[in-house]
Amino acid sequence: MKPVLTPSTQWQERIAPDEAERHAHQARQFVEIQRRKSAAYGTGRALHRKQLTAAQGLLEVLDGLPPFAHHGLFAAPGVHDVWVRLSNGGPDRAGDRQPDIRGFAIKVFGVHGRSALGGDTTASQDFTLINQEAFGFTDSAEFTGFAVAASRSKAALLPYLFRRYGLLSAPAKLLQILRAVGRPFSGFATEPLHSAVPMACGPYAVRVRLLPDPSNALWEGGAGNAGARGEATAQARSDWGADFSARLRTNALHWDLQLQFFVNEELTPIEDASVNWSSPYTTVARLILPPQDTGSAEGQALAARAEAGVFDPWQALAEHRPLGDVQRARKVAYFASQQERGAA
């Protein structure tokens, strides 16, 4: 019989004395990547540069949530307008058949309360999700080193890995990375998406998961239950945005938004982003995208606003302040990137 894992408020962040300096340096490195790629592709983000599509819908916060989930956005039942932005994770505008991390960002409007950035109010509650349960790197320094090397060329990555991890460990790290970016992806409508790193939920710490409804795999003109089986058609793999838009043109899409709670430092660490938490999930809200034509004039206008706008985990309520080194590094790097492309 498995032990009951009870949410705990006994989590801690560990902030090193030189962290601010390190995060500022990392942000400058990402801006340098961003400038190089913008020279090639036009103004854009440092990462998740290639927007695939955008859509609008509703987030319904459920009633009757357990007390440990009853904080911030989830403190009271209600319905909020949302935007979503779908993207590939890399700094380039590569074809969708290229192995990559896939991103699903959500901006929730109509929230009220103090900002995680310290202001009296926040314009939205943002969630940035990927198709990976864990982050894949222990901390921001490890990830930044990888991102800088990978942004130069594939030829630059291998020497970096051997310098960083040593002769014996580099092959294992390379294999881990290849497995992550190359894992099967069924599509944005049918694949679970994860925050991979924690944020606060009042006095608790949580990670976020977006779990697709099985009905998302069934749509007029589709390939039966392919998405439900974790598969994708060749056409979908060539254009993930078109696959998502085709489903959304005729069918509403639904997801459960779930929280996974900190229970102890061993199973659910705050600072080590590479550890996949093993605590259970609690469903707190329902994301609903009604049928819409993303290729219409209205849909293209929304896509342009999403592309020019900000999807930032620090665009959040204070009750949902991002936690851990990777999230604190994002605070600095996201703002620097937004300034570079004129979005801040």
C-alpha positions in Angstrom: 0.0 0.0 0.0 1.4 3.4 -1.0 1.9 6.0 1.7 -0.4 9.0 1.7 1.5 12.0 0.5 0.1 15.1 2.3 0.8 18.6 1.1 3.2 20.4 3.3 4.1 24.1 3.9 7.6 23.2 5.1 9.4 24.1 1.8 12.3 26.5 1.6 14.2 28.4 -1.1 17.9 28.6 -0.9 19.4 31.7 -2.3 23.2 32.0 -2.7 24.9 35.3 -1.9 26.1 35.7 -5.6 22.8 34.7 -7.2 21.7 38.1 -8.4 25.1 38.6 -10.1 24.9 35.1 -11.7 21.3 35.6 -12.9 22.2 39.0 -14.4 25.1 37.4 -16.3 22.8 34.6 -17.6 20.2 37.2 -18.7 22.9 38.9 -20.8 23.9 35.6 -22.4 20.3 35.0 -23.4 20.0 38.5 -24.8 23.1 37.9 -26.9 21.5 34.7 -28.3 18.3 36.7 -28.9 20.2 39.4 -30.9 22.0 36.9 -33.1 18.8 35.1 -33.9 16.8 38.3 -34.4 19.4 39.3 -37.0 18.6 36.1 -38.9 14.8 35.8 -38.4 13.5 39.3 -37.3 12.6 40.5 -33.8 11.6 37.7 -31.5 12.1 35.9 -28.2 15.3 34.4 -27.0 13.6 31.0 -26.6 10.2 29.8 -27.8 10.8 32.1 -30.8 8.6 30.2 -33.3 5.0 30.9 -32.4 2.8 28.2 -34.0 -0.6 29.6 -33.3 -2.7 31.4 -30.6 -6.2 31.0 -29.4 -8.6 32.4 -26.8 -11.0 30.8 -24.4 -12.0 30.4 -20.8 -10.6 29.1 -17.5 -13.2 27.9 -15.1 -12.0 27.7 -11.5 -13.9 24.8 -9.9 -16.0 25.0 -6.7 -15.4 22.8 -3.7 -11.6 22.7 -3.8 -9.7 21.3 -0.8 -8.4 23.9 1.6 -4.7 23.5 0.5 -5.6 24.5 -3.1 -7.9 27.4 -2.0 -5.5 30.2 -2.7 -4.8 33.0 -5.2 -6.5 32.3 -8.6 -8.1 29.3 -7.1 -9.5 31.0 -3.9 -13.0 31.3 -5.4 -14.9 29.6 -8.2 -15.3 31.7 -11.3 -14.7 32.0 -15.0 -11.8 34.0 -16.6 -10.9 34.9 -20.1 -7.6 33.4 -21.4 -5.2 33.6 -24.3 -3.0 30.6 -25.2 0.2 30.7 -27.2 1.7 27.6 -28.8 5.4 27.5 -29.7 8.5 25.5 -30.4 11.1 25.9 -27.6 14.2 26.7 -29.5 15.8 30.0 -30.4 15.5 29.3 -34.2 12.5 29.2 -36.5 13.2 25.5 -37.5 10.7 23.3 -39.1 8.3 21.4 -36.9 9.7 18.0 -37.8 12.9 19.0 -36.0 13.2 17.6 -32.4 12.3 20.3 -29.9 10.6 21.1 -26.7 7.0 22.3 -27.3 5.5 25.2 -25.3 2.0 26.0 -24.2 1.6 29.3 -22.5 -1.6 30.5 -20.8 -2.5 34.1 -19.9 -5.4 34.3 -17.4 -7.2 37.7 -17.3 -9.5 39.2 -14.7 -7.3 38.4 -11.6 -7.2 40.6 -8.6 -4.5 40.9 -6.0 -0.9 41.9 -5.4 1.7 41.1 -8.1 4.5 38.6 -7.6 6.7 41.4 -8.9 5.8 43.6 -5.9 3.2 45.9 -7.4 -0.3 46.5 -6.0 -1.9 44.7 -8.9 -1.1 42.2 -11.7 -2.5 42.3 -15.2 -2.8 38.5 -15.5 -1.8 35.2 -14.1 0.5 33.4 -16.6 1.5 29.8 -16.8 4.3 28.6 -19.1 4.1 24.9 -19.8 6.2 22.4 -21.8 5.8 18.8 -22.9 8.2 17.6 -20.3 7.4 16.6 -16.7 10.8 17.7 -15.3 13.1 20.5 -16.4 16.0 18.3 -17.4 18.7 20.5 -15.8 19.4 20.9 -12.1 19.6 24.7 -12.1 19.8 27.8 -14.2 23.5 27.7 -14.6 23.5 24.2 -16.1 20.6 25.2 -18.5 22.2 28.4 -19.6 25.5 26.7 -20.4 23.6 24.2 -22.6 21.4 26.8 -24.2 24.4 29.0 -25.2 26.3 26.1 -26.7 23.3 24.7 -28.5 22.4 28.1 -30.0 25.8 28.4 -31.7 25.7 25.1 -33.6 25.3 21.3 -33.1 29.1 21.1 -33.5 29.6 23.4 -30.5 27.4 21.4 -28.3 29.4 18.2 -28.0 32.7 19.8 -26.9 30.7 21.8 -24.3 29.1 18.7 -22.9 32.5 17.0 -22.5 34.0 20.1 -20.8 30.9 20.5 -18.5 30.3 16.8 -17.6 33.6 15.1 -18.2 34.5 12.2 -20.5 32.4 9.6 -18.6 29.2 11.5 -17.9 28.9 13.6 -21.1 27.5 10.7 -23.3 24.8 10.0 -20.7 23.8 13.7 -20.6 23.7 13.9 -24.3 21.4 10.8 -24.4 19.2 12.4 -21.8 18.8 15.5 -23.9 18.2 13.6 -27.1 15.5 11.5 -25.4 13.8 14.6 -24.1 13.6 16.6 -27.3 12.9 13.5 -29.4 10.2 11.9 -27.2 7.0 11.2 -29.1 4.6 14.1 -29.2 1.0 13.5 -30.2 0.1 17.2 -30.6 -0.9 20.2 -28.4 -4.5 19.1 -28.1 -3.7 15.6 -26.8 -0.4 15.9 -25.0 -0.1 16.6 -21.2 1.8 19.8 -20.6 3.7 20.7 -17.4 5.2 23.7 -15.6 8.2 21.4 -14.7 9.3 23.9 -12.0 7.4 25.1 -8.9 5.4 28.1 -7.9 3.6 29.1 -4.7 0.0 28.4 -4.0 -0.5 30.5 -0.9 1.6 28.9 1.8 2.1 25.8 -0.3 4.4 25.0 -3.2 3.1 23.4 -6.4 3.8 22.4 -10.0 1.2 22.6 -12.7 -0.1 20.1 -15.2 -2.5 20.6 -18.1 -4.2 17.3 -18.8 -6.1 17.0 -22.1 -9.7 15.6 -22.2 -9.9 12.4 -24.2 -12.4 14.1 -26.5 -9.6 16.3 -27.8 -8.3 13.3 -29.8 -11.6 13.0 -31.7 -12.4 15.5 -34.3 -14.1 15.8 -37.8 -11.5 15.1 -40.5 -9.0 13.7 -38.0 -7.3 10.3 -37.7 -9.5 8.6 -35.2 -7.9 8.0 -31.9 -4.3 8.6 -33.0 -3.7 11.4 -30.5 -5.2 9.4 -27.7 -2.7 6.6 -28.5 0.2 9.1 -28.3 0.7 9.1 -32.0 0.5 11.9 -34.6 0.0 11.9 -38.4 2.8 12.9 -40.7 0.8 16.0 -41.6 0.6 17.0 -37.9 4.3 16.5 -37.4 5.0 18.8 -40.3 2.8 21.6 -38.8 1.7 21.4 -35.2 -0.1 24.7 -35.4 -2.1 23.7 -38.3 -3.1 20.4 -36.6 -4.2 22.3 -33.5 -6.1 24.9 -35.6 -7.9 22.2 -37.6 -9.2 20.5 -34.5 -10.2 23.9 -33.0 -12.0 25.0 -36.2 -14.8 22.4 -35.6 -14.5 21.3 -32.0 -14.1 22.8 -28.6 -11.0 21.6 -26.8 -10.9 20.9 -23.0 -8.2 20.4 -20.4 -8.0 19.9 -16.6 -5.6 22.3 -15.0 -4.1 20.4 -12.0 -1.7 21.3 -9.1 0.9 18.9 -7.7 1.9 19.8 -4.2 5.2 19.8 -2.3 5.3 17.1 0.4 9.0 17.0 1.4 12.4 18.0 0.2 13.4 14.5 -0.9 10.4 13.7 -3.2 9.5 17.3 -4.2 12.6 19.5 -4.1 12.2 23.2 -4.7 15.8 24.0 -5.9 16.7 20.9 -8.0 14.6 21.4 -11.1 15.8 18.0 -12.6 13.8 15.9 -10.1 10.3 14.8 -11.3 7.9 15.2 -8.4 6.0 12.0 -7.3 3.1 13.6 -5.4 -0.5 13.3 -6.6 -2.3 15.9 -8.7 -5.4 17.8 -7.7 -7.7 19.2 -10.4 -8.5 22.9 -9.7 -9.8 24.4 -13.0 -11.0 23.6 -16.5 -9.5 25.2 -19.6 -12.0 25.5 -22.5 -11.2 26.7 -26.0 -14.4 27.1 -28.0 -14.4 26.4 -31.7 -12.7 29.3 -33.5 -10.9 30.0 -36.8 -7.3 30.9 -36.0 -6.7 31.8 -39.6 -9.5 34.4 -39.7 -8.9 38.1 -39.4 -9.8 38.0 -35.7 -7.6 34.9 -35.2 -4.6 36.5 -36.9 -5.1 39.7 -34.9 -5.0 37.6 -31.7 -1.9 35.8 -32.9 -0.1 39.1 -33.6 -1.0 40.4 -30.1 0.2 37.1 -28.5 3.5 37.3 -30.5 4.1 40.9 -29.4 2.9 40.3 -25.9 4.3 38.9 -22.7 3.8 35.4 -21.3 5.9 35.3 -18.2 5.6 33.1 -15.0 6.4 36.3 -13.0 3.3 38.0 -14.5 1.4 36.5 -11.6 -0.4 37.0 -8.3 1.9 37.1 -5.2 0.1 34.0 -4.0 1.6 32.2 -7.0 5.1 33.6 -6.9 7.5 31.4 -8.9 9.9 29.3 -6.7 13.4 27.9 -7.1 16.6 28.9 -8.8 15.3 28.3 -12.4 12.3 30.5 -11.7 14.2 33.3 -10.0 16.6 33.3 -13.0 13.6 33.6 -15.3 12.5 36.7 -13.6 15.7 38.4 -14.7 16.1 36.8 -18.1 12.5 37.2 -19.2 12.5 40.9 -18.4 15.7 41.4 -20.3 14.4 39.5 -23.3 11.1 41.5 -23.2 13.1 44.8 -23.2 15.2 43.6 -26.1 12.2 43.0 -28.3 10.3 46.0 -27.1 7.6 44.2 -25.2 8.4 45.6 -21.7 
